[in-house]
Amino acid sequence: MNNPPDTAHLLDQARLAALFATLPMGVVVHGPDGRVVTANTSALEILGLGLAEITGKTSMDPDWQAVREDGSPFPGEQHPVMICLATAAPVKNIIMGVSTQAGREQRWLRVDAYPLWVEGKLAGVYACFEDITERRRIEIQLDDARERLELALLGANLGTYDAHLPSGRVSVNDRYLALLGYAPGELEMSVAEWMHRIHPDDLPRNQAHHARIVASELRQVDIEYRLRHRDGSWVWLHDRGRIFSTDAQGQPIRIAGTQLDITTRKQAELALQESEARYRTVVESAPDAIMIYVDQRVVMANPACVQIFGASFEQELLGKDIWSLISPRSHPLLRRRIDRALQSGGVNPIAEVELLRLDGTSLPVDGVSAAIEYQGRRAIHVMMRDATPRKQAEALLRQHREEMERALTFQVAQQTVAGIAHELNQPLNAVTTLAEAARQQLRGLHPLPENLADTLEGISQGAQRAGRVVHELMGFLRKPDLACEAVNLAKLLQEAVLQIQAGLSFAGEIELRLPNELPWVAGNAMQIEKIVSNLLRNAVEACQSACRTEGECRIVIAGFNDGKRIRLQVDDNGPGVAAELLPRLFQPFISNKRGGIGMGLAISQALANSLGGTLEYEVAPSGGARFSLTLPICEETASGTGGTQT
């Protein structure tokens, strides 16, 4: 048959012809009468025919044998090409099996038909199709397998149903009725009854699911919902079924399936959701920054974490690589901590890590981390706190300690120079007096021995100059006294114990035995802290040198109040002080420790004396050492009113 002029004109275009010939899908062009005009190479290969064998034929040619998916005949007048010609509208996604009377193998095709317009007139139709034979074979096999499986489930201990949609009748087994609390034959089930029993919150979802099945959008039923039990409670069911038959228009007629009671699982899921909600509430309100990351990418960050990174909301952090949020200087530490958490499942102790905030600035944080399960995956849970306040406090503490050490150095130097001056002043004064007496005695001698007067004058001036040097040195070292203040001794002792335990890694026992209401003492906090730290350090070192294990080490700090003074006793179970050292124990450069310089106790006693107190030694009942420090009670706090010094 001759091509229509408009169609021939279209096909003569070289560019379209090349595209037409090389398309991977089959394309057959039909004229306005439905007859085949031409076809591309892919179409001929799929059909297994030559161009001459199909040219001029229509879909209603008796040589064609077409069937629907269910195996029923596919009339030629309902072919997508004929419908497209009749309606001038595209027809899409039509599945058909095609063969010829010549006995060629049946091929399954998915066909789309589109109108071909030339200068505003319908010049024909072009049909595009793809070969889905292999896919169709697999689908048929799967359908058969599913049908056999579902028929087997009908005999299992599951609730089963068989619904006839046109009549609304539903047949159920005894197990189905038992799930709802009914005896066999006690409840007449129907589609209307089933819909009436669905929980109101689940009804819209079920109706939408049912509508898609009726519209042939779904062939399988797979949905979870609640049905009302006989006692008024709700039973969670997992409904699985399929369409077993349809009418000529493809509308479902019969649906059969099973229902499984999943109430226990749903209750567990609900409990888990509530637990996760509580966890989220705690996390969201936590003052510390909390972050969770999976595969080294952030999956959760609480508001404190958002703030610490300088973000505006959580989404700015989600999905970010954890390495981009950590300073490269901290990468080696972070890598070790991740490996430790994931391999051993342990908790990483607190450590300082340097973060990179979103604006590029760095921030030190103290953090702990541990491996957890998060939404079914292995994750790292991190808690962080800005380390800036701690570092500032540490810097301030170091400054205070340095100031205290300088003050103590000046005080010791002053006391040393004072002792030296005391010892030198008398002989220097004697030298000056004797030199002056010698000059007086020589005045009557004539002639004077050569240079004797000059020598005596030099002796006198030298002694006076030495006295002035000592006086000037005393003036240089003399500092104003540190202010006396009210000191919370109980708090000071607690902090000193913590610092000693941390600084010396002491695992022994340090026990505080203090009165419930310990009055504040009058003195200087830095000086008292120095005394207490020296006594505790000596006790720890003595215990560690004598005990076989640190678990045997024991230090007891007891407090006593006589109304005017507080007496602290520091007892240890170390070796005590050697008897030969007792008379000189508080003198400088006397030490009971190997390598000790012997200044700690000398300074401590000097400080105690300067505070109006005392520091003494005696043998403890345990055989170790006992040092007793007495300090005056602050008059302003003796009656229970406290000062402000902590």
C-alpha positions as CSV (number, residue, x, y, z in Angstrom):
1,M,0.0,0.0,0.0
2,N,1.3,3.5,-0.8
3,N,2.3,5.7,2.0
4,P,0.2,8.8,2.6
5,P,2.0,11.9,1.3
6,D,2.2,13.5,4.7
7,T,3.6,10.4,6.2
8,A,6.1,9.9,3.4
9,H,7.2,13.5,3.8
10,L,7.8,12.9,7.5
11,L,9.8,9.7,7.0
12,D,11.9,11.3,4.3
13,Q,13.6,13.5,6.8
14,A,17.1,12.1,7.2
15,R,17.6,13.0,10.8
16,L,14.3,11.4,12.0
17,A,14.9,8.4,9.8
18,A,18.3,7.7,11.4
19,L,16.8,8.1,14.9
20,F,13.9,5.8,13.9
21,A,16.2,3.1,12.6
22,T,18.5,3.0,15.6
23,L,15.9,3.2,18.4
24,P,16.4,0.2,20.9
25,M,12.6,-0.3,21.2
26,G,10.3,-1.5,18.5
27,V,8.4,1.2,16.6
28,V,5.7,0.4,14.0
29,V,4.1,3.2,12.0
30,H,0.4,2.8,11.0
31,G,-1.4,4.8,8.5
32,P,-4.8,6.5,9.1
33,D,-6.6,3.3,8.1
34,G,-4.6,1.2,10.7
35,R,-2.4,-0.5,8.1
36,V,1.3,-0.9,8.8
37,V,3.4,1.6,6.8
38,T,6.9,0.8,8.1
39,A,8.8,-0.5,11.1
40,N,12.2,-0.1,12.5
41,T,14.9,-2.8,12.9
42,S,14.2,-3.4,16.6
43,A,10.5,-4.0,15.9
44,L,11.2,-6.6,13.2
45,E,13.8,-8.4,15.5
46,I,11.3,-8.5,18.4
47,L,8.5,-9.9,16.2
48,G,10.8,-12.2,14.2
49,L,9.3,-11.0,10.9
50,G,10.5,-9.2,7.8
51,L,9.2,-5.8,6.8
52,A,7.4,-7.3,3.8
53,E,5.5,-9.7,6.1
54,I,3.9,-6.9,8.2
55,T,3.6,-4.0,5.7
56,G,-0.1,-3.3,4.8
57,K,-1.5,-5.5,7.6
58,T,-3.8,-4.2,10.5
59,S,-4.1,-5.4,14.0
60,M,-7.3,-7.2,13.0
61,D,-5.5,-9.3,10.4
62,P,-6.5,-13.0,11.1
63,D,-2.8,-13.9,10.9
64,W,-2.2,-12.2,14.3
65,Q,-3.0,-14.0,17.5
66,A,-3.0,-11.8,20.6
67,V,-4.0,-12.6,24.1
68,R,-4.4,-10.7,27.4
69,E,-2.4,-11.3,30.6
70,D,-5.1,-13.7,31.9
71,G,-4.9,-15.7,28.6
72,S,-8.2,-14.5,27.1
73,P,-8.2,-13.3,23.5
74,F,-7.3,-9.7,22.7
75,P,-9.7,-8.5,20.0
76,G,-8.1,-6.6,17.2
77,E,-10.4,-3.7,17.5
78,Q,-9.2,-3.2,21.1
79,H,-5.6,-3.0,19.9
80,P,-4.0,0.2,21.2
81,V,-3.4,1.4,17.6
82,M,-7.1,1.1,16.7
83,I,-8.2,2.8,20.0
84,C,-5.7,5.6,19.4
85,L,-7.0,6.1,15.8
86,A,-10.5,6.2,17.1
87,T,-9.9,8.6,20.0
88,A,-6.8,10.5,18.7
89,A,-5.4,10.1,22.2
90,P,-2.4,8.2,23.5
91,V,-2.9,4.7,24.8
92,K,-0.2,3.5,27.2
93,N,1.1,0.5,29.1
94,I,-0.9,-2.2,27.4
95,I,0.4,-5.8,28.0
96,M,-0.4,-8.4,25.3
97,G,1.0,-11.7,24.1
98,V,1.5,-11.8,20.3
99,S,2.1,-14.7,17.9
100,T,1.3,-15.6,14.3
101,Q,-0.5,-18.5,12.7
102,A,2.9,-19.5,11.2
103,G,3.6,-20.9,14.7
104,R,6.3,-18.4,15.7
105,E,7.0,-18.2,19.4
106,Q,4.6,-16.1,21.4
107,R,6.2,-12.8,22.5
108,W,4.9,-10.7,25.4
109,L,4.9,-6.9,24.6
110,R,4.3,-3.7,26.5
111,V,2.7,-1.4,24.0
112,D,2.2,2.4,23.8
113,A,0.3,4.0,20.9
114,Y,0.6,7.7,20.0
115,P,-1.3,9.8,17.4
116,L,0.9,11.1,14.5
117,W,-0.1,14.6,13.6
118,V,0.9,16.3,10.4
119,E,-0.1,19.9,9.8
120,G,-2.8,19.6,12.4
121,K,-4.3,16.4,10.9
122,L,-4.2,12.9,12.2
123,A,-1.9,11.2,9.7
124,G,-1.6,7.9,11.5
125,V,-0.4,6.2,14.7
126,Y,3.0,5.0,15.8
127,A,3.2,2.1,18.2
128,C,6.2,1.7,20.5
129,F,6.8,-1.5,22.3
130,E,9.3,-3.5,24.3
131,D,9.8,-7.2,24.6
132,I,8.9,-8.3,28.1
133,T,8.7,-12.0,27.4
134,E,11.4,-13.0,29.9
135,R,10.1,-10.8,32.5
136,R,6.5,-12.1,31.9
137,R,7.8,-15.7,32.2
138,I,9.3,-14.8,35.6
139,E,6.2,-13.0,36.8
140,I,4.0,-16.0,35.9
141,Q,6.4,-18.3,37.8
142,L,6.3,-16.0,40.8
143,D,2.5,-15.8,40.6
144,D,2.2,-19.5,40.6
145,A,4.6,-19.8,43.5
146,R,2.7,-17.2,45.5
147,E,-0.6,-18.9,44.8
148,R,0.7,-22.2,46.0
149,L,2.2,-20.6,49.1
150,E,-1.0,-18.7,49.9
151,L,-3.1,-21.8,49.4
152,A,-0.9,-23.6,51.9
153,L,-1.3,-20.8,54.4
154,L,-5.0,-21.2,54.3
155,G,-4.6,-24.5,56.1
156,A,-2.2,-23.1,58.7
157,N,-3.2,-21.8,62.1
158,L,-3.8,-18.2,60.8
159,G,-6.9,-16.3,60.4
160,T,-7.9,-16.7,56.8
161,Y,-10.5,-15.0,54.7
162,D,-12.0,-15.2,51.2
163,A,-13.9,-12.1,50.2
164,H,-16.3,-11.9,47.2
165,L,-16.4,-8.2,46.5
166,P,-19.5,-7.9,44.3
167,S,-21.7,-9.5,47.0
168,G,-19.8,-8.3,50.0
169,R,-19.7,-11.9,51.4
170,V,-16.6,-12.9,53.4
171,S,-15.8,-16.5,54.4
172,V,-13.4,-16.8,57.4
173,N,-12.0,-19.7,59.3
174,D,-12.4,-20.5,63.0
175,R,-9.0,-19.0,63.9
176,Y,-10.0,-15.7,62.3
177,L,-13.1,-15.6,64.6
178,A,-11.0,-16.6,67.6
179,L,-8.7,-13.6,67.0
180,L,-11.7,-11.4,67.6
181,G,-13.0,-13.4,70.6
182,Y,-15.8,-15.3,68.9
183,A,-16.7,-19.0,68.7
184,P,-17.1,-20.7,65.4
185,G,-20.2,-19.6,63.5
186,E,-20.9,-16.9,66.2
187,L,-20.1,-13.9,63.9
188,E,-21.3,-13.4,60.4
189,M,-18.5,-11.7,58.6
190,S,-18.9,-9.4,55.6
191,V,-17.0,-6.5,54.0
192,A,-19.3,-4.1,55.8
193,E,-18.8,-5.8,59.1
194,W,-15.0,-5.8,58.5
195,M,-15.0,-2.0,57.7
196,H,-17.2,-1.3,60.8
197,R,-14.7,-3.1,63.1
198,I,-11.6,-1.2,61.9
199,H,-10.1,1.3,64.3
200,P,-11.1,4.9,63.4
201,D,-7.5,6.0,63.2
202,D,-6.7,3.1,60.7
203,L,-9.9,3.4,58.6
204,P,-8.8,6.1,56.1
205,R,-5.6,4.2,55.4
206,N,-7.6,0.9,54.8
207,Q,-10.1,2.7,52.6
208,A,-7.3,4.2,50.5
209,H,-5.7,0.7,50.2
210,H,-9.0,-0.9,49.2
211,A,-9.6,1.8,46.6
212,R,-6.2,1.1,45.0
213,I,-7.1,-2.6,44.8
214,V,-10.5,-1.9,43.2
215,A,-8.8,0.4,40.7
216,S,-6.4,-2.4,39.8
217,E,-3.4,-0.3,41.0
218,L,-2.5,-3.1,43.4
219,R,-2.9,-6.9,43.1
220,Q,-1.6,-7.6,46.6
221,V,-3.0,-6.9,50.0
222,D,-0.3,-6.0,52.6
223,I,-1.4,-3.8,55.5
224,E,-1.5,-3.6,59.3
225,Y,-4.4,-2.3,61.2
226,R,-6.6,-2.8,64.3
227,L,-9.9,-4.6,64.6
228,R,-12.3,-4.3,67.5
229,H,-12.3,-7.4,69.8
230,R,-15.5,-8.8,71.3
231,D,-14.5,-7.3,74.7
232,G,-14.0,-3.8,73.2
233,S,-10.2,-3.9,73.1
234,W,-8.2,-3.6,69.9
235,V,-6.3,-6.4,68.1
236,W,-3.5,-5.6,65.8
237,L,-3.6,-7.7,62.6
238,H,-1.2,-8.1,59.7
239,D,-3.4,-8.6,56.6
240,R,-1.8,-10.3,53.6
241,G,-3.8,-11.4,50.6
242,R,-4.1,-11.2,46.8
243,I,-6.7,-10.9,44.0
244,F,-7.6,-14.3,42.8
245,S,-10.1,-13.3,40.0
246,T,-11.2,-10.3,38.0
247,D,-14.0,-9.5,35.7
248,A,-13.8,-8.7,32.0
249,Q,-12.9,-5.1,32.8
250,G,-10.1,-6.1,35.1
251,Q,-12.0,-5.3,38.3
252,P,-11.2,-7.6,41.3
253,I,-13.9,-10.1,42.2
254,R,-12.3,-12.4,44.8
255,I,-9.6,-11.6,47.3
256,A,-8.3,-14.2,49.7
257,G,-5.6,-14.0,52.4
258,T,-4.4,-14.5,55.9
259,Q,-4.4,-12.4,59.1
260,L,-1.8,-12.7,61.8
261,D,-2.2,-11.4,65.3
262,I,0.7,-8.9,65.8
263,T,-0.6,-7.2,69.0
264,T,2.4,-8.3,71.1
265,R,4.9,-6.9,68.5
266,K,3.0,-3.7,68.2
267,Q,2.9,-3.2,71.9
268,A,6.7,-3.8,72.0
269,E,7.1,-1.3,69.2
270,L,5.0,1.2,71.0
271,A,7.0,0.7,74.2
272,L,10.2,1.2,72.2
273,Q,8.8,4.4,70.6
274,E,7.8,5.7,74.0
275,S,11.3,4.9,75.3
276,E,12.9,6.6,72.4
277,A,10.7,9.6,72.9
278,R,11.7,9.8,76.6
279,Y,15.3,9.4,75.6
280,R,14.9,12.2,73.0
281,T,13.2,14.4,75.7
282,V,16.1,13.9,78.1
283,V,18.7,14.5,75.3
284,E,16.9,17.6,74.1
285,S,16.8,19.1,77.6
286,A,20.3,18.1,78.6
287,P,22.7,21.0,79.3
288,D,25.6,19.1,77.8
289,A,26.1,18.8,74.1
290,I,25.1,15.3,72.9
291,M,25.9,14.0,69.4
292,I,25.4,10.6,67.7
293,Y,27.2,9.6,64.6
294,V,26.9,6.5,62.4
295,D,29.6,5.5,59.9
296,Q,31.4,8.7,61.0
297,R,28.5,11.0,59.9
298,V,26.2,12.9,62.3
299,V,22.7,11.5,62.7
300,M,21.5,13.4,65.8
301,A,22.5,16.5,67.7
302,N,20.7,18.1,70.6
303,P,20.1,21.8,71.1
304,A,23.2,22.2,73.3
305,C,25.3,20.5,70.5
306,V,23.8,22.8,67.9
307,Q,24.8,25.8,70.0
308,I,28.3,24.5,70.8
309,F,29.0,24.2,67.0
310,G,27.5,27.7,66.3
311,A,24.7,26.3,64.1
312,S,21.2,27.6,63.9
313,F,19.4,24.3,63.8
314,E,20.1,20.5,63.9
315,Q,19.8,20.1,60.2
316,E,23.0,22.1,59.6
317,L,24.9,19.3,61.4
318,L,23.1,16.2,60.2
319,G,25.0,14.2,57.6
320,K,28.3,16.0,58.2
321,D,31.5,14.0,58.3
322,I,32.7,13.9,61.9
323,W,36.2,14.6,60.7
324,S,35.2,18.0,59.3
325,L,33.9,19.0,62.8
326,I,37.2,18.1,64.6
327,S,40.5,20.0,64.4
328,P,43.2,18.0,62.6
329,R,45.3,18.2,65.7
330,S,42.7,16.0,67.5
331,H,42.2,13.5,64.6
332,P,44.7,10.9,66.0
333,L,43.0,11.0,69.4
334,L,39.5,10.7,67.9
335,R,40.6,7.8,65.7
336,R,41.9,5.9,68.7
337,R,38.7,6.6,70.7
338,I,36.5,5.4,67.8
339,D,38.4,2.2,67.4
340,R,38.3,1.5,71.2
341,A,34.6,2.1,71.4
342,L,33.7,0.0,68.4
343,Q,36.0,-2.9,69.1
344,S,35.6,-3.3,72.8
345,G,32.2,-1.7,73.3
346,G,33.7,0.3,76.2
347,V,33.3,3.9,77.3
348,N,36.1,6.3,76.5
349,P,37.0,8.3,79.6
350,I,36.8,12.1,79.6
351,A,39.4,13.7,77.3
352,E,39.9,17.1,75.8
353,V,39.2,17.4,72.0
354,E,39.4,20.5,69.8
355,L,36.3,21.1,67.8
356,L,35.9,23.1,64.6
357,R,32.8,25.3,64.8
358,L,30.8,26.0,61.6
359,D,32.4,29.5,61.4
360,G,35.9,28.0,61.3
361,T,36.9,28.8,64.9
362,S,38.2,26.2,67.2
363,L,36.8,25.3,70.6
364,P,38.2,22.9,73.3
365,V,35.7,20.5,74.8
366,D,35.8,17.8,77.4
367,G,34.0,14.7,76.0
368,V,33.2,11.1,76.8
369,S,32.0,8.6,74.2
370,A,30.6,5.1,73.9
371,A,29.3,2.7,71.3
372,I,25.5,2.2,71.2
373,E,22.8,0.8,69.0
374,Y,20.9,3.6,67.3
375,Q,18.0,2.7,65.1
376,G,19.4,-0.7,64.5
377,R,22.9,0.4,63.6
378,R,26.2,0.6,65.4
379,A,26.8,4.2,66.5
380,I,29.0,6.4,68.7
381,H,27.3,8.4,71.4
382,V,29.3,11.5,72.5
383,M,28.7,13.9,75.4
384,M,30.7,17.2,75.3
385,R,31.1,20.3,77.5
386,D,32.8,23.5,76.7
387,A,36.3,23.2,78.3
388,T,36.9,26.9,78.3
389,P,35.6,27.6,81.8
390,R,37.7,24.7,83.2
391,K,40.8,25.9,81.4
392,Q,40.2,29.4,82.7
393,A,39.8,28.1,86.2
394,E,42.9,26.0,85.9
395,A,44.8,29.0,84.6
396,L,43.5,31.1,87.6
397,L,44.4,28.3,90.0
398,R,47.9,28.1,88.5
399,Q,48.2,31.9,88.9
400,H,47.1,31.7,92.5
401,R,49.5,28.9,93.2
402,E,52.4,30.8,91.6
403,E,51.5,33.8,93.6
404,M,51.4,31.7,96.8
405,E,54.7,30.1,95.9
406,R,56.2,33.5,95.4
407,A,54.8,34.7,98.7
408,L,56.1,31.7,100.4
409,T,59.5,32.1,98.8
410,F,59.7,35.7,100.0
411,Q,58.5,34.7,103.4
412,V,61.2,32.0,103.7
413,A,63.8,34.3,102.3
414,Q,62.8,37.0,104.7
415,Q,62.9,34.6,107.7
416,T,66.3,33.3,106.5
417,V,67.7,36.8,106.0
418,A,66.2,37.8,109.4
419,G,68.0,34.9,111.0
420,I,71.3,35.8,109.2
421,A,70.8,39.4,110.2
422,H,70.2,38.5,113.8
423,E,73.4,36.5,113.8
424,L,75.4,39.1,112.0
425,N,74.2,42.3,113.6
426,Q,75.8,41.5,117.0
427,P,79.3,40.7,115.7
428,L,79.1,43.6,113.2
429,N,78.2,46.0,116.0
430,A,81.0,44.5,118.1
431,V,83.5,45.1,115.3
432,T,82.3,48.7,114.9
433,T,82.6,49.3,118.6
434,L,86.0,47.7,118.9
435,A,87.3,49.6,116.0
436,E,86.1,52.9,117.5
437,A,87.7,52.0,120.9
438,A,91.0,51.2,119.2
439,R,91.0,54.6,117.5
440,Q,90.3,56.3,120.9
441,Q,93.2,54.4,122.5
442,L,95.6,55.4,119.8
443,R,95.0,59.1,120.0
444,G,97.5,59.5,122.8
445,L,100.3,57.7,121.0
446,H,102.9,59.7,119.1
447,P,103.9,59.0,116.5
448,L,101.1,56.7,115.4
449,P,102.1,53.5,113.7
450,E,102.0,54.0,109.9
451,N,98.5,53.5,108.3
452,L,97.0,52.1,111.5
453,A,94.4,54.8,111.8
454,D,93.4,54.2,108.2
455,T,93.1,50.5,108.8
456,L,90.9,51.0,111.9
457,E,88.7,53.5,109.9
458,G,88.4,50.9,107.1
459,I,87.3,48.2,109.6
460,S,84.6,50.5,111.1
461,Q,83.3,51.6,107.7
462,G,83.3,48.0,106.4
463,A,81.3,46.8,109.4
464,Q,78.8,49.6,109.0
465,R,78.5,49.0,105.3
466,A,77.7,45.3,105.9
467,G,75.0,46.3,108.4
468,R,73.5,48.6,105.9
469,V,73.5,45.8,103.2
470,V,71.7,43.5,105.6
471,H,69.2,46.2,106.5
472,E,68.5,47.0,102.8
473,L,68.1,43.3,102.0
474,M,65.5,43.0,104.8
475,G,63.7,46.1,103.5
476,F,63.6,44.6,100.0
477,L,62.2,41.2,101.2
478,R,59.8,42.7,103.6
479,K,56.3,42.4,102.1
480,P,53.0,43.4,103.6
481,D,51.2,40.6,105.5
482,L,48.6,38.6,103.6
483,A,45.1,39.6,104.6
484,C,43.4,37.5,107.3
485,E,40.0,36.2,106.3
486,A,37.4,33.6,107.2
487,V,38.2,30.2,105.6
488,N,35.8,27.4,105.1
489,L,38.1,24.6,106.4
490,A,35.8,21.7,105.5
491,K,35.5,22.7,101.9
492,L,39.3,23.4,101.7
493,L,40.0,19.9,103.1
494,Q,37.7,18.2,100.6
495,E,39.3,20.0,97.6
496,A,42.8,19.3,98.9
497,V,42.0,15.6,99.1
498,L,40.6,15.5,95.6
499,Q,43.7,17.3,94.2
500,I,46.1,15.0,96.0
501,Q,44.2,11.9,94.8
502,A,44.2,13.1,91.2
503,G,47.7,14.6,91.2
504,L,49.5,11.6,92.9
505,S,47.3,8.9,91.4
506,F,46.6,7.6,95.0
507,A,44.3,4.6,95.1
508,G,44.4,4.2,98.8
509,E,41.8,5.4,101.3
510,I,41.7,9.0,102.6
511,E,39.0,9.4,105.2
512,L,37.6,12.7,106.5
513,R,36.2,12.7,110.0
514,L,34.9,16.2,110.6
515,P,32.3,17.5,113.0
516,N,28.9,18.1,111.3
517,E,29.2,21.9,112.0
518,L,32.8,22.7,111.6
519,P,33.4,26.5,112.3
520,W,35.4,28.5,109.8
521,V,38.9,29.4,110.8
522,A,40.8,32.7,110.7
523,G,43.8,32.9,108.4
524,N,44.7,32.9,104.8
525,A,43.3,30.2,102.4
526,M,46.4,29.9,100.3
527,Q,48.7,29.4,103.4
528,I,46.4,26.9,105.0
529,E,46.0,25.0,101.7
530,K,49.8,24.9,101.5
531,I,50.1,23.4,105.0
532,V,47.4,20.8,104.3
533,S,48.8,19.9,100.9
534,N,52.3,19.4,102.3
535,L,50.9,17.1,105.1
536,L,48.8,15.1,102.7
537,R,51.6,14.7,100.2
538,N,54.0,13.5,102.9
539,A,51.3,11.0,104.2
540,V,50.7,9.6,100.7
541,E,54.4,9.2,100.0
542,A,55.0,7.6,103.4
543,C,52.1,5.1,102.8
544,Q,53.2,4.2,99.3
545,S,56.7,3.5,100.5
546,A,55.5,1.2,103.3
547,C,52.4,-0.6,102.0
548,R,52.7,-3.7,99.8
549,T,49.6,-2.6,97.8
550,E,47.8,0.8,97.5
551,G,44.7,-0.9,98.8
552,E,46.4,-1.2,102.2
553,C,47.2,2.5,102.3
554,R,45.1,4.5,104.7
555,I,45.1,8.2,105.7
556,V,42.6,9.7,108.3
557,I,42.0,13.4,108.7
558,A,40.1,14.1,111.9
559,G,38.8,17.5,113.2
560,F,38.3,18.6,116.8
561,N,36.7,21.9,118.1
562,D,37.4,23.2,121.6
563,G,35.4,26.4,121.1
564,K,38.4,28.6,120.3
565,R,40.6,26.6,118.1
566,I,40.3,23.8,115.5
567,R,42.7,21.0,115.7
568,L,43.3,18.8,112.6
569,Q,45.0,15.4,112.9
570,V,46.5,13.8,109.8
571,D,47.3,10.1,110.6
572,D,48.9,7.6,108.1
573,N,49.9,4.0,108.4
574,G,53.3,4.6,106.9
575,P,56.7,3.9,108.7
576,G,56.6,7.1,110.9
577,V,59.5,9.4,111.5
578,A,62.9,8.0,112.6
579,A,63.6,8.7,116.3
580,E,66.9,10.5,115.6
581,L,65.2,13.1,113.4
582,L,62.5,14.0,115.9
583,P,64.4,16.8,117.6
584,R,65.2,18.6,114.3
585,L,62.0,17.5,112.3
586,F,60.8,21.1,111.7
587,Q,64.3,22.6,110.9
588,P,65.2,23.5,107.3
589,F,67.0,20.9,105.3
590,I,66.0,18.0,107.5
591,S,64.1,15.2,105.7
592,N,62.9,11.7,106.4
593,K,62.6,11.0,102.6
594,R,65.2,9.9,100.2
595,G,66.0,12.8,97.9
596,G,63.9,15.3,100.1
597,I,65.3,18.8,100.7
598,G,63.7,19.2,104.1
599,M,61.9,22.5,103.5
600,G,58.2,21.3,103.5
601,L,57.7,20.9,107.2
602,A,59.8,23.9,108.0
603,I,57.7,26.1,105.8
604,S,54.5,24.6,107.0
605,Q,55.3,25.2,110.7
606,A,56.4,28.8,109.9
607,L,53.1,29.4,108.1
608,A,51.1,27.8,110.9
609,N,52.9,30.1,113.4
610,S,52.3,33.1,111.3
611,L,48.6,32.3,111.3
612,G,48.5,32.2,115.1
613,G,48.4,28.4,115.1
614,T,50.8,25.4,115.7
615,L,52.1,22.4,113.9
616,E,53.3,19.4,115.9
617,Y,54.2,15.7,115.5
618,E,53.5,12.6,117.4
619,V,53.4,8.8,116.7
620,A,50.0,7.7,115.5
621,P,48.2,4.7,117.2
622,S,48.8,2.8,113.9
623,G,52.5,3.3,114.3
624,G,52.7,5.7,111.5
625,A,52.9,9.5,111.7
626,R,50.4,12.0,113.2
627,F,50.7,15.7,112.5
628,S,48.4,18.0,114.5
629,L,47.6,21.5,113.0
630,T,45.8,24.0,115.2
631,L,44.2,27.2,113.9
632,P,42.1,29.9,115.6
633,I,38.3,29.9,115.0
634,C,37.1,33.0,113.1
635,E,35.2,35.1,115.7
636,E,32.7,36.1,113.1
637,T,31.7,32.5,112.3
638,A,32.1,30.9,115.8
639,S,28.4,31.5,116.4
640,G,27.4,29.9,113.1
641,T,27.4,33.0,110.8
642,G,29.9,32.6,108.0
643,G,32.1,34.8,106.0
644,T,32.4,34.8,102.3
645,Q,35.7,33.0,101.8
646,T,35.5,29.5,100.3
